[in-house]
Amino acid sequence: MVHFPADEYSAYTAAAIIMAADAISGGSPAASLFTKPMARRNAHLQVPAL
């Protein structure tokens, strides 16, 4: 596991915080990426269970 110095955060953590804030506030068109249910593509296809 990688540990960062006390006052530093990874870019992934910063990006996750920005995306979460956007999803909660609805501030951009990308906000619906995680909050709006989407129809499954190819839902009509019958796929056997594994």
C-alpha positions, 0 to 999 in steps of 0.5 A: 500500500502506498502512503502519502505524506500527511498533507498530500492526497492522491489525484484519485482521491481529489478526483473522487471528491470533485465527482461526488460534489458534482453529482450531489450539486448537479452542477454540470451535465456530467452530474447525471452520470452517477445519479440518473438511471440509464437503460441498459444497452442490448437489454433485449439480448438473452445472455446465459448466466455464468 
